[in-house]
């Protein structure tokens, strides 16, 4: 398990704090990086990127790991930390003192093991660097579609080229893949920016999902209390999902009207309802709902569907990972509000009807 008091030395923490204290400097270095590494990135082709987004605890990390194993995909890894905005410069600098990758269970204590070369969700840092004012409030709103930023789009595309060049140096046609749960607030923006891209939204049965969210929130509240650097670390990464860093997404104003505290089960079920109702109502043509339970029940069949949608060249390599999909541990579920349960089940049935076939 990740122990932030042990796994991050005083020097590691100082480096993290310095890197995230001045995002403007990282952006400036990224501009210089464009020129320094122009030969390496100029011929990298951005084609059919894949974006994985949902509420946390929906199986997004597992889906990212599954697809990132294929040589046709390239993603962020822990090696990119903490200078996320200038990954090629940091790759060159850090190579001199690079540590050997040893797998350890992540802080979620959910059995998923990570190392320096594991894919991870770091993309939100890029969005925050260009829209810092959006990160000042205690909750998030859905991204206005008209809030375009040509400077960001240019930066993002160059950044994608760099990630592909770093991860797949011999394959300029590799496809960028990211997991960023917060992208559910900007589904329309992504669909517009990358019309040839694919957006996957994993989902779970609402009562088990909401329970998992609540338990993780309680766990991270305790972790942030015991290990204060862990809270700053999550804030640095743009992970505002649990614990003291929690900043819910206020889909269609649900949060303003909610009488529930984040420490209650009904809060998380209400959050689940608001999120997936919004996603169903704003489904894009290149967006696909992916049932975690269906994949656990028949992983090869569901992964074959993914392979068809993504036109994956190495289907057998994808199917060989089917054993990773196992039903999560069962817990005694909370006593949710009856009206919320009824509403949640209606949305869940709609998600199943709209999931990949």
C-alpha positions in Angstrom: 0.0 0.0 0.0 1.2 3.5 -0.7 2.5 5.2 2.4 3.1 8.9 1.6 5.3 9.3 4.7 7.6 6.5 3.4 7.3 6.4 -0.4 8.0 10.2 -0.8 11.2 11.4 0.7 11.7 15.0 1.8 13.4 15.7 -1.5 10.5 14.1 -3.4 8.0 16.3 -1.6 10.1 19.4 -2.1 10.3 18.7 -5.9 6.5 18.1 -6.0 5.8 21.3 -4.2 8.1 23.3 -6.4 6.8 21.8 -9.6 3.2 22.6 -8.8 3.8 26.0 -7.2 4.4 27.7 -10.5 2.5 26.1 -13.4 3.3 29.1 -15.5 7.0 28.1 -15.5 6.1 24.6 -16.6 4.1 26.1 -19.5 7.1 28.2 -20.5 9.4 25.2 -20.4 6.8 23.3 -22.5 7.0 26.0 -25.2 10.8 25.6 -25.2 10.4 21.8 -25.2 8.3 22.1 -28.5 11.4 23.6 -30.2 14.0 21.4 -28.6 12.2 18.1 -29.5 10.5 19.3 -32.7 12.1 16.5 -34.7 10.8 13.8 -32.4 7.2 15.1 -32.4 6.7 16.7 -35.8 5.7 13.5 -37.5 3.6 12.1 -34.7 0.1 11.6 -35.8 -2.9 12.3 -33.6 -5.6 9.9 -34.7 -8.6 8.3 -32.9 -7.6 9.1 -29.3 -9.4 7.4 -26.5 -10.8 9.1 -23.4 -12.0 7.2 -20.3 -14.2 9.2 -17.9 -16.8 8.5 -15.3 -17.4 8.8 -11.6 -14.5 7.2 -9.7 -14.9 3.6 -8.6 -16.5 2.6 -11.9 -13.6 0.6 -13.2 -11.9 3.4 -15.1 -8.4 2.5 -13.9 -8.8 -1.1 -14.8 -10.0 -0.2 -18.3 -7.1 2.1 -18.8 -4.6 -0.6 -17.7 -6.2 -3.1 -20.0 -6.0 -0.9 -23.1 -2.6 0.6 -22.2 -1.0 -2.9 -22.4 -1.6 -2.8 -26.1 1.3 -1.4 -28.2 -1.0 0.8 -30.2 -1.8 3.0 -27.2 0.2 5.6 -25.3 -0.7 7.1 -21.9 0.7 9.2 -19.1 2.6 7.2 -16.4 3.9 8.0 -13.0 7.3 8.7 -14.7 5.8 12.0 -15.9 5.4 13.3 -12.4 5.8 16.0 -11.2 6.6 18.0 -14.4 3.5 17.0 -16.3 3.4 19.9 -18.6 6.9 19.4 -20.0 7.2 15.5 -20.1 10.0 15.3 -22.6 12.3 17.7 -20.8 11.5 15.9 -17.5 12.1 12.5 -19.1 15.6 13.6 -20.2 16.5 15.2 -16.8 15.0 12.4 -14.6 16.8 9.6 -16.6 19.9 10.4 -14.6 18.3 9.4 -11.3 15.4 7.1 -12.4 14.2 4.6 -9.9 13.5 1.0 -10.6 9.7 0.3 -10.8 8.4 -1.9 -7.9 4.7 -2.6 -7.8 2.8 -1.6 -4.7 -0.9 -1.4 -3.8 -2.3 2.1 -4.4 -3.7 4.2 -1.6 -7.3 3.1 -2.4 -6.5 -0.4 -1.0 -8.5 -2.0 -3.8 -6.0 -4.5 -5.0 -4.7 -2.5 -7.9 -0.9 -2.4 -7.9 1.0 0.5 -9.4 4.6 1.3 -10.2 6.5 4.1 -12.0 5.6 2.7 -15.4 1.9 2.3 -14.6 -0.6 4.4 -16.5 -2.4 7.0 -14.4 -4.8 10.0 -14.6 -2.8 13.1 -14.8 -4.5 15.0 -17.6 -6.6 17.3 -15.3 -3.4 19.2 -14.5 -3.3 20.4 -18.1 -6.9 21.8 -18.0 -6.2 23.5 -14.7 -3.1 25.2 -16.0 -5.3 27.0 -18.6 -8.4 27.6 -16.6 -7.2 28.2 -13.0 -10.2 30.3 -12.0 -12.5 27.3 -12.5 -10.7 25.5 -9.7 -11.3 28.1 -7.0 -14.8 27.0 -5.9 -15.8 24.2 -3.6 -17.6 22.3 -6.5 -17.3 22.1 -10.3 -19.8 23.0 -13.0 -20.2 21.4 -16.4 -17.8 22.9 -18.8 -19.5 25.5 -21.1 -19.2 24.3 -24.6 -18.5 27.9 -25.9 -15.5 28.2 -23.5 -13.0 27.4 -26.3 -9.4 28.1 -25.9 -7.2 27.8 -29.0 -4.0 28.1 -27.0 -5.1 25.2 -24.9 -6.1 23.1 -27.9 -2.7 23.7 -29.5 -0.9 22.9 -26.3 -3.0 19.8 -25.7 -2.3 18.4 -29.2 1.4 19.0 -28.8 1.3 17.4 -25.4 -0.4 14.3 -26.8 2.4 14.1 -29.5 5.0 14.2 -26.7 3.3 11.4 -24.7 3.1 9.2 -27.9 6.8 9.9 -28.7 7.8 9.0 -25.1 5.8 5.9 -24.7 5.9 4.5 -28.2 9.1 5.9 -29.8 9.0 3.6 -32.7 5.3 4.1 -33.5 4.3 7.6 -34.6 0.8 6.4 -35.3 0.2 5.1 -31.7 -3.1 6.3 -30.2 -3.3 8.5 -27.1 -5.4 7.2 -24.3 -6.2 8.8 -21.0 -8.3 8.2 -17.9 -9.6 11.4 -16.4 -12.8 11.1 -14.4 -13.2 14.8 -14.4 -13.7 14.7 -18.2 -17.4 13.9 -17.6 -17.8 17.7 -17.1 -16.5 18.3 -20.6 -17.9 15.5 -22.8 -19.1 17.9 -25.4 -15.8 19.8 -25.5 -13.8 16.6 -26.1 -16.2 15.3 -28.7 -15.9 18.6 -30.6 -12.1 18.8 -30.2 -11.5 15.2 -31.3 -14.4 14.2 -33.6 -12.5 11.0 -34.5 -11.9 10.1 -30.8 -13.8 7.7 -28.6 -15.1 8.4 -25.1 -15.8 5.5 -22.8 -18.0 5.9 -19.7 -17.8 2.9 -17.5 -20.7 2.5 -15.0 -21.7 0.1 -12.1 -24.8 -0.9 -10.4 -25.8 2.2 -8.5 -26.1 0.9 -4.9 -22.8 -0.9 -4.9 -21.1 2.0 -6.7 -22.5 4.6 -4.3 -21.4 2.5 -1.3 -17.9 2.2 -2.8 -17.7 5.9 -3.2 -18.7 6.6 0.4 -16.3 4.1 1.8 -13.4 5.5 -0.3 -14.4 9.1 0.9 -14.1 8.0 4.5 -10.8 6.2 3.9 -9.3 9.3 2.2 -10.5 11.6 4.9 -8.6 9.5 7.4 -5.5 9.3 5.1 -5.4 13.0 4.6 -5.7 13.5 8.3 -2.8 11.1 9.1 -0.6 12.0 6.1 -1.1 15.7 5.2 1.2 15.5 2.2 -1.3 13.0 0.6 -3.9 15.7 0.5 -1.6 18.2 -1.2 -0.5 15.4 -3.6 -4.1 14.7 -4.6 -4.8 18.4 -5.1 -1.6 18.7 -7.2 -2.9 16.0 -9.5 -6.4 17.6 -9.8 -8.0 14.6 -8.0 -10.9 16.2 -6.1 -12.9 13.1 -5.6 -12.6 12.0 -2.0 -11.6 13.1 1.5 -10.5 16.6 2.3 -10.0 17.3 -1.4 -13.6 16.5 -2.3 -15.2 19.0 -4.7 -18.3 17.4 -6.2 -19.5 18.1 -9.7 -22.8 20.1 -9.5 -24.6 18.5 -12.4 -27.7 20.5 -13.2 -27.7 22.1 -9.7 -28.3 18.8 -7.8 -25.7 19.8 -5.1 -27.5 23.1 -4.3 -30.7 21.2 -3.5 -29.1 18.2 -1.7 -29.9 17.9 2.0 -27.3 15.2 2.4 -23.7 15.4 3.8 -20.8 13.6 2.0 -20.6 11.4 5.1 -24.0 9.9 4.3 -24.8 7.1 1.8 -27.7 9.1 0.3 -25.3 11.9 -0.8 -23.3 9.5 -3.0 -26.4 7.8 -4.4 -27.8 11.3 -5.2 -24.4 12.1 -6.9 -24.6 8.9 -8.9 -28.1 9.8 -10.1 -27.2 13.4 -11.1 -24.0 12.3 -12.9 -25.4 9.5 -15.0 -28.7 11.2 -15.7 -26.7 14.1 -17.1 -24.5 11.8 -19.1 -27.4 10.0 -20.6 -29.1 13.3 -21.6 -25.8 14.5 -23.2 -24.6 11.4 -24.9 -22.4 12.1 -27.9 -22.2 9.9 -31.0 -18.6 8.9 -30.2 -19.4 8.1 -26.6 -20.1 4.6 -25.2 -21.4 3.4 -21.9 -19.5 0.3 -20.6 -21.0 -1.9 -17.9 -18.5 -3.1 -15.3 -20.8 -5.8 -14.1 -21.4 -7.2 -17.6 -17.6 -7.2 -18.2 -17.0 -9.1 -14.9 -19.7 -11.6 -15.9 -18.4 -12.3 -19.4 -15.1 -10.4 -19.9 -14.1 -11.9 -23.2 -17.4 -11.0 -24.8 -17.3 -7.4 -23.5 -13.7 -6.9 -24.4 -14.4 -8.2 -27.9 -17.0 -5.4 -28.2 -14.3 -2.9 -27.2 -12.0 -4.3 -29.8 -14.6 -3.9 -32.5 -15.4 -0.3 -31.5 -11.8 0.7 -31.3 -10.7 -1.4 -34.3 -7.9 -2.9 -32.3 -5.3 -4.8 -34.3 -4.2 -7.2 -31.5 -7.5 -8.5 -30.2 -6.0 -11.6 -28.7 -3.7 -9.6 -26.5 -6.7 -7.7 -25.3 -8.7 -10.8 -24.6 -5.7 -12.3 -22.7 -6.4 -9.8 -20.0 -9.9 -11.0 -19.4 -8.9 -12.6 -16.1 -8.4 -9.1 -14.6 -12.1 -8.6 -14.5 -13.5 -10.1 -11.4 -16.6 -9.1 -9.4 -15.7 -6.7 -6.6 -16.0 -7.6 -2.9 -19.5 -7.6 -1.6 -20.4 -5.4 1.4 -23.6 -4.9 3.3 -25.2 -2.0 1.5 -26.6 1.0 3.3 -30.3 1.7 3.7 -30.8 4.2 0.9 -33.8 6.4 0.6 -36.6 4.5 -1.3 -37.3 7.4 -3.8 -33.6 7.6 -4.6 -33.4 3.8 -5.1 -36.3 3.9 -7.5 -34.8 6.8 -9.5 -31.3 5.2 -9.5 -32.7 1.9 -10.9 -34.5 3.7 -13.7 -31.3 5.4 -14.7 -29.4 2.1 -14.4 -31.8 0.3 -16.7 -31.4 3.2 -19.2 -27.6 2.8 -19.0 -27.8 -0.9 -19.7 -30.0 -0.2 -22.7 -27.5 2.3 -24.0 -24.4 0.3 -23.2 -22.2 -1.2 -26.0 -23.7 -4.1 -27.9 
